[in-house]
Amino acid sequence: MRYADEFREGVIAQGLARAIAAEASSERRYRFMEFCGGHTHVISRHGLEDMLPTTVRMIHGPGCPVCVLPTSRIDMAISLVDRPDVILCVYGDLMRAPGSQGRSLSRAKAMGADIRMVYSTLDAIQIAERAPDREVVFFAIGFETTTPPTAVMIRHAEKKQLRNFSVFCNHVLTPSAMQSILGSPDVDNVGSVEIDGLVGPGHVSIIIGTKAYEFVDGFGKPVVITGFEPLDMMQAILMLVRQVNEGRSEVENQYSRAVTREGNLRAQQEISDMFEVRDLFEWRGLGFIPHSGLKLKQGYAQFDAEMRFALHEQRVAHNPACECGAILRGVKRPADCKLFGCVCTPETPIGSCMVSSEGACSAHWSYGRFRDHSRRQAP
C-alpha cells in the first residue's frame, strides 16, 4: 500500500484531466453517478468537477445508509427508547437523522431516553454485560461494509449468553439499489435521471468483490470500482469515458490495490450464516426495492429486536419541502432545494442528506457552496 500523498499528486491529476478532455467527445454528454457518499466528498473537497470538461457531469447518488434510511425506521427506533428499560446503542450519524413530527434520537435523548453513541459493535456488547437488568439494543445500519461486524457481534452475544441483547437490523444491499437506479423508475413523482455509467463504491466492493456488479451488462451501463483519493476518482472517470466511447458496459476495477473479483470470502460467509434477504425494504428516494435489505435468520431470532419488541413499521410521508429524495436519485442537486443553506444546515438539518457526514448536502455545504458563490461572483 502506498502513501496517500501519492494519490493526491496535482501534476498527475492535471494529466488525467487533459486525457479526459481529449477523449470526451464534444458531440455527446457523459453522465456518471458516484454511488458512494465518500466519493461525493472527494469530488467536492478536491474540486474535481472544475477539472472536468463541460460534457462530463457527475451525478450524486444514494450516498450512505443514513441518507437512504426512511423516516419510518427512525420512528421505530424512537419507539424503542420510549421504553424505560431499553438502552439504544447507535453510531453518531444516526442521532440527528429526522423522524416524523420533528423527532430524532438526539431530541429523544435530550428528553431523557438512554441512547448511547458507540464506535464499535463490541462497545454495545460491553454495555449489555454491564447492565444485565436492562434491554440493550444495537441500531445496526450500513451497506455490506459494516454487516460483517454486526454478525461478529451477534456471535459474541451468543457465546456470552447475553439474554438482554438484541439488534435492530437495517443493513442494505448495494447491487439491488444499483439495479433500481439503472432501471430508473420514477419514485414519488420526483422524476428520473439518465445515467451513462456508475462509479462503484470501494469499501463495499472489498467485501462483495467486483463480480457482484456483473449484472450491469444487461443494462448496457459500465461500472468502474474506485478508491477514495483524487487520482482514483479521476482515473475512474477516464475509464468510464473510454467505455462509453467504445460502446462497452463492463465492470472494471480501478481499485485493484484493495478490491478483487471474489471479494472477502470470510466476510461473505459471516453475512450468509447470520442474515437472510428481506422480500422488500424501503430506501429514501428510491422507494421499496425487492431483495435489498437484510434480516436475522430464524436461528438467531432471539437477537432480533423487531421480533422481541413486536415493532411494526408504519410508512410516513417525508417533509414535502425537503428534496432529499430527488437528490438521492440524482434528479436534483443540493442547491436546488429551497431549504438548503437557510432552514437546513448541519446545525439544523431537515433531511438526512445534510445529517450524514457522507451526504450530498453535507458535502455541498462544506465545499460546493463556496464554488457556486465564486462562480456567481466571477465577471
C-alpha positions in Angstrom: 0.0 0.0 0.0 1.4 3.4 -1.0 1.2 6.6 0.9 -2.0 8.7 0.5 0.0 11.7 -0.8 1.0 9.7 -3.9 -2.7 9.6 -4.8 -3.1 13.4 -4.5 -0.3 14.5 -6.8 -1.5 17.6 -8.7 0.6 17.1 -11.8 -0.8 13.6 -12.4 -4.3 14.9 -11.7 -3.9 17.6 -14.4 -2.6 15.0 -16.8 -5.7 12.8 -16.2 -7.9 15.9 -16.6 -6.3 16.6 -20.0 -6.8 12.9 -21.0 -10.5 13.1 -20.1 -10.9 16.3 -22.0 -9.1 14.9 -25.1 -11.2 11.7 -25.1 -14.6 13.1 -24.2 -16.4 13.8 -27.4 -17.8 17.4 -27.7 -20.8 15.9 -29.5 -22.2 13.9 -26.6 -22.8 14.2 -22.9 -21.4 11.9 -20.2 -23.4 11.5 -17.1 -21.8 9.4 -14.4 -23.2 8.7 -10.9 -21.0 8.1 -8.0 -23.0 5.8 -5.7 -21.0 6.3 -2.5 -21.0 9.5 -0.4 -17.3 9.1 0.2 -16.8 9.7 -3.5 -19.1 12.7 -3.4 -16.9 14.3 -0.7 -13.7 13.5 -2.6 -15.1 15.3 -5.7 -16.3 18.3 -3.7 -13.3 18.6 -1.4 -10.7 18.5 -4.1 -12.7 20.5 -6.7 -12.6 17.7 -9.3 -15.7 18.9 -11.1 -13.8 22.1 -12.1 -11.1 19.9 -13.8 -13.7 18.1 -16.0 -14.9 19.3 -19.4 -18.4 20.6 -19.5 -19.5 17.5 -21.4 -18.8 15.3 -18.3 -21.3 15.6 -15.4 -21.0 13.9 -12.1 -24.4 13.0 -10.5 -24.6 12.4 -6.7 -26.3 9.1 -5.8 -27.6 7.4 -2.7 -24.6 8.4 -0.6 -24.7 6.3 2.5 -27.0 4.1 4.6 -28.1 7.0 6.9 -29.1 9.0 3.8 -31.3 6.3 2.4 -32.9 5.2 5.7 -36.6 6.0 5.6 -38.3 8.0 8.3 -40.4 5.0 9.4 -37.2 3.2 10.6 -36.1 6.1 12.7 -39.6 6.2 14.2 -39.3 2.5 15.1 -36.0 3.2 16.9 -37.6 6.2 18.8 -40.5 3.9 19.8 -37.9 1.6 21.4 -36.3 4.3 23.6 -39.8 5.3 24.8 -39.4 2.2 26.9 -37.6 2.9 30.2 -35.9 -0.5 30.2 -34.2 0.0 26.9 -30.7 1.3 26.2 -30.2 2.0 22.5 -26.6 1.9 21.1 -26.1 3.9 17.8 -23.4 5.3 15.6 -23.1 9.1 15.7 -24.6 10.0 12.4 -27.9 8.4 13.4 -28.5 10.7 16.3 -29.8 13.6 14.2 -31.5 11.6 11.4 -35.0 13.0 11.1 -38.0 11.0 12.2 -41.6 12.2 11.8 -43.2 15.1 13.6 -39.8 16.7 14.1 -38.5 13.9 16.3 -35.0 12.5 16.3 -32.9 10.3 18.5 -31.0 13.3 19.6 -34.2 15.0 20.8 -35.3 11.8 22.5 -32.0 11.7 24.4 -32.5 15.3 25.5 -35.9 14.2 26.8 -34.3 11.5 29.0 -34.0 8.4 26.7 -31.0 6.3 27.3 -29.2 6.4 23.9 -25.5 5.9 23.8 -23.2 6.6 20.9 -20.7 3.8 20.2 -17.6 3.5 18.0 -17.6 -0.3 17.7 -20.2 -3.1 17.7 -18.3 -4.6 20.6 -19.0 -1.5 22.7 -22.6 -2.5 22.7 -21.7 -6.0 23.9 -19.8 -4.4 26.9 -22.8 -2.2 27.7 -25.1 -5.2 27.7 -22.7 -7.1 30.1 -22.6 -4.1 32.5 -26.4 -3.6 32.5 -27.9 -7.1 32.9 -31.2 -5.7 34.2 -31.7 -3.5 31.1 -32.5 -4.4 27.4 -29.7 -3.3 25.2 -30.5 -2.8 21.5 -27.9 -2.1 18.8 -29.1 0.0 15.9 -27.4 -1.9 13.1 -27.0 0.0 9.8 -24.8 0.0 6.8 -24.1 -1.4 3.4 -22.1 -4.6 3.1 -19.1 -3.0 4.6 -20.5 -2.8 8.2 -22.6 -6.0 8.0 -19.8 -8.5 9.0 -19.0 -6.6 12.3 -22.7 -6.9 13.2 -22.5 -10.7 12.5 -19.4 -11.0 14.7 -21.1 -9.0 17.4 -24.1 -11.4 17.5 -21.7 -14.4 17.7 -20.1 -12.8 20.7 -23.5 -12.2 22.3 -24.4 -15.8 21.7 -21.2 -17.1 23.1 -21.6 -14.9 26.2 -25.3 -16.0 26.5 -26.5 -12.4 26.7 -30.2 -12.6 27.1 -30.7 -8.8 27.3 -29.1 -8.0 23.9 -30.8 -7.6 20.5 -30.2 -5.9 17.1 -32.4 -3.6 15.2 -31.3 -4.6 11.7 -31.2 -2.0 8.9 -28.4 -3.4 6.7 -29.0 -3.0 3.0 -27.5 -4.3 -0.2 -25.7 -2.2 -2.8 -26.3 -4.2 -6.0 -30.1 -4.2 -5.5 -30.1 -0.4 -5.2 -27.9 -0.1 -8.3 -30.3 -2.2 -10.3 -33.2 0.1 -9.2 -31.3 3.2 -10.2 -30.3 1.8 -13.6 -33.9 0.7 -14.1 -34.7 4.4 -13.4 -38.3 4.2 -12.3 -39.9 7.4 -11.1 -40.5 7.3 -7.3 -43.0 9.5 -5.5 -43.1 11.7 -8.6 -39.6 13.1 -8.1 -38.6 12.2 -11.7 -35.8 10.0 -13.1 -32.3 10.7 -14.4 -30.4 9.4 -17.3 -27.1 7.8 -16.4 -24.3 6.6 -18.7 -22.2 4.9 -16.1 -21.6 4.3 -12.4 -18.7 4.8 -10.1 -18.8 1.8 -7.8 -18.2 2.0 -4.1 -14.7 1.0 -3.0 -15.2 -0.2 0.6 -18.4 -2.2 -0.2 -16.5 -3.9 -3.1 -13.7 -5.0 -0.8 -16.4 -7.2 0.8 -18.6 -8.3 -2.1 -16.0 -8.2 -5.0 -16.4 -6.9 -8.5 -18.4 -10.0 -9.6 -21.4 -8.7 -7.6 -21.9 -6.0 -10.3 -21.6 -8.1 -13.4 -25.4 -7.8 -13.8 -24.8 -4.3 -15.3 -24.1 -5.8 -18.7 -27.8 -6.3 -19.1 -28.4 -2.6 -18.6 -25.8 -1.6 -21.1 -24.1 0.7 -18.5 -20.4 0.5 -17.4 -19.3 0.4 -13.8 -15.8 1.3 -12.5 -14.9 0.4 -8.9 -12.6 3.0 -7.5 -10.9 4.2 -4.3 -11.2 7.4 -2.3 -8.4 9.6 -3.4 -8.5 12.3 -6.1 -6.4 10.3 -8.6 -8.6 7.3 -8.0 -11.6 9.2 -9.0 -10.0 11.0 -12.0 -8.8 7.7 -13.4 -12.2 6.1 -12.8 -13.9 8.9 -14.8 -11.4 8.4 -17.6 -12.1 4.7 -17.7 -15.8 5.3 -17.8 -15.4 7.8 -20.7 -13.4 5.2 -22.6 -16.1 2.5 -22.1 -18.8 4.8 -23.3 -16.8 5.8 -26.3 -16.2 2.2 -27.2 -19.7 1.0 -26.5 -18.7 -1.3 -23.7 -20.7 -2.0 -20.5 -18.2 -3.8 -18.3 -17.2 -3.9 -14.7 -13.7 -2.5 -14.4 -11.6 -2.4 -11.2 -9.5 0.7 -10.7 -9.2 0.0 -7.0 -7.2 -3.2 -7.6 -4.9 -2.5 -4.7 -7.8 -3.3 -2.3 -10.6 -5.0 -4.4 -10.6 -8.4 -6.1 -13.2 -10.1 -8.2 -14.2 -12.6 -5.5 -14.1 -10.1 -2.5 -13.7 -11.1 1.1 -15.0 -14.7 1.2 -14.8 -15.0 5.0 -16.8 -11.8 5.5 -19.4 -13.0 2.9 -19.7 -16.3 4.8 -20.4 -14.5 8.0 -23.1 -12.5 6.4 -24.6 -15.6 4.8 -24.6 -17.5 8.1 -26.3 -14.8 10.1 -28.6 -13.0 7.7 -31.3 -13.6 5.0 -32.7 -11.2 2.4 -35.9 -9.4 3.1 -38.6 -9.5 0.3 -38.8 -5.7 0.3 -37.1 -2.8 2.0 -37.7 0.9 1.7 -34.9 3.3 0.7 -35.4 7.0 1.0 -35.7 8.4 -2.5 -35.7 5.0 -4.2 -38.9 3.6 -2.7 -39.4 -0.1 -1.9 -36.7 -2.2 -3.5 -37.1 -6.0 -3.7 -34.4 -8.1 -2.1 -32.4 -5.1 -0.9 -32.4 -5.4 2.9 -31.2 -8.0 5.4 -32.8 -9.5 8.5 -31.6 -12.1 11.0 -32.2 -15.7 10.2 -34.7 -17.7 12.3 -31.9 -19.4 14.2 -30.9 -16.0 15.6 -34.4 -14.7 16.2 -33.7 -14.2 19.9 -31.4 -11.4 18.9 -33.9 -9.7 16.6 -35.2 -6.5 18.2 -38.2 -6.3 15.8 -39.4 -9.6 17.0 -38.5 -9.2 20.6 -40.4 -5.9 21.0 -43.0 -6.6 18.3 -42.0 -3.5 16.3 -44.3 -2.5 13.4 -43.2 -0.2 10.6 -45.7 2.4 9.6 -44.7 4.4 6.5 -44.8 8.1 6.9 -44.5 11.0 4.5 -41.2 12.8 4.3 -41.1 16.6 4.8 -42.6 17.9 1.5 -40.3 20.8 1.4 -37.1 18.7 1.6 -35.7 17.5 -1.7 -33.6 14.6 -0.2 -35.5 12.0 -2.3 -34.8 13.7 -5.6 -31.1 14.4 -4.6 -30.5 10.8 -3.6 -31.8 9.8 -7.1 -29.6 12.3 -8.8 -32.6 14.1 -10.2 -31.7 17.3 -8.3 -28.6 18.9 -6.8 -28.4 20.1 -3.2 -28.6 23.8 -4.2 -31.9 23.0 -6.0 -33.5 22.5 -2.6 -35.1 25.7 -1.3 -34.3 24.7 2.3 -30.5 24.3 1.6 -28.3 26.7 3.5 -31.2 28.6 5.2 -33.6 26.4 7.1 -31.4 23.3 6.5 -27.8 23.4 7.7 -25.6 20.9 9.6 -26.6 22.6 12.8 -30.3 22.4 12.0 -30.7 19.5 9.5 -34.1 18.9 7.9 -33.1 16.0 5.7 -30.8 13.0 6.0 -28.5 14.3 3.2 -27.4 17.1 5.4 -27.2 14.9 8.6 -24.8 12.3 7.3 -21.1 13.1 7.1 -21.2 11.4 3.7 -24.4 13.0 2.4 -24.5 15.1 -0.8 -25.9 18.1 1.0 -23.3 17.9 3.7 -20.6 17.8 1.0 -22.0 20.7 -0.8 -22.3 22.7 2.4 -18.7 22.0 3.3 -17.2 22.6 -0.2 -19.6 23.1 -3.1 -21.4 26.2 -1.9 -18.2 28.2 -2.0 -17.6 27.0 -5.6 -21.1 28.2 -6.5 -20.6 31.5 -4.9 -17.3 32.2 -6.7 -18.9 31.3 -10.0 -21.7 33.8 -9.4 -19.2 36.5 -8.4 -17.0 35.9 -11.5 -17.1 38.7 -14.0 
